[in-house]
Amino acid sequence: MWRLHQYPLCPFSRKVRFAAAVKGIPVELVCEYPWERRDSFAALNPAGQTPVIQDGDLVLTDSAAICEYFEETVERTPLLGAGPEERAEARRLSAWFDQKFYAEVTAPLLGERMYKRMFAREAPDAGVVRNAARNAQGHLDYIDFLLDRRRWLAGPAFGLADIAAVAQISVADYLGGIEWDGHDAAQTWYSALKSRPTFRPMLDDRMEGLPPPLHYDKLDF
């Protein structure tokens, strides 16, 4: 069985977990806080980042590489689309959320509301938090735009772009950085993903001492 080294609010680990669940791949979770810089973890991934997934001697790192590996080795439930255009769009949007959304929204919220509070024992910078929340609104506007034209983010079928997006958004939502008012299309899309049995286990995850907002794990929010 695959062993996934991760922590509850790592969005890239959530991406891998969701993709694995959709493809029916059993995964055992191993809690790893990368900022602890353990030597044994660095031996698995010199970059010192989660996720790392391991099956015997095979060790894979980087969420994009891991998901591509699953796509190439497990035929069940293709996640990249039916043709080259759909696959290109799925990869583009996955990178958008992995890189742009993470840099503008998830990473600042993790730094201010998780790391500073729980590990650095410092007060969060309210300005950084407000800016991340404003950035989140712009991303929700883009999701609304896409969903006005498509059934799912990258096209007619659920796929990797939706997985990458919901992984980032769910962490930002846990940290209180998402305001859903005025984003009906994005909210309906997110609610549909939250209701999936393959995603719901992640809504039960908690960082000890850091509870989510009351609406976080509710399907009707």
ABEGO torsion letter per residue (X at the ends): XBBBBBBAABAAAAAAAAAAAAAGBBBBBBBBBAAAGBAAAAAABAAGBOBBBBBEABBBBEAAAAAAAAAAABABGBAAEABAAAAAAAAAAAAAAAAAAAAAAAAAAAAAAAAAAAAAGBBBBAAAAAAAAAAAAAAAAAAAAAAAABABAAEABBBAAAAAAAAAAAAAAAAGABBABGBAAAAAAAAAAAABAAAAAAAABBBBGBBBBAAAABABX
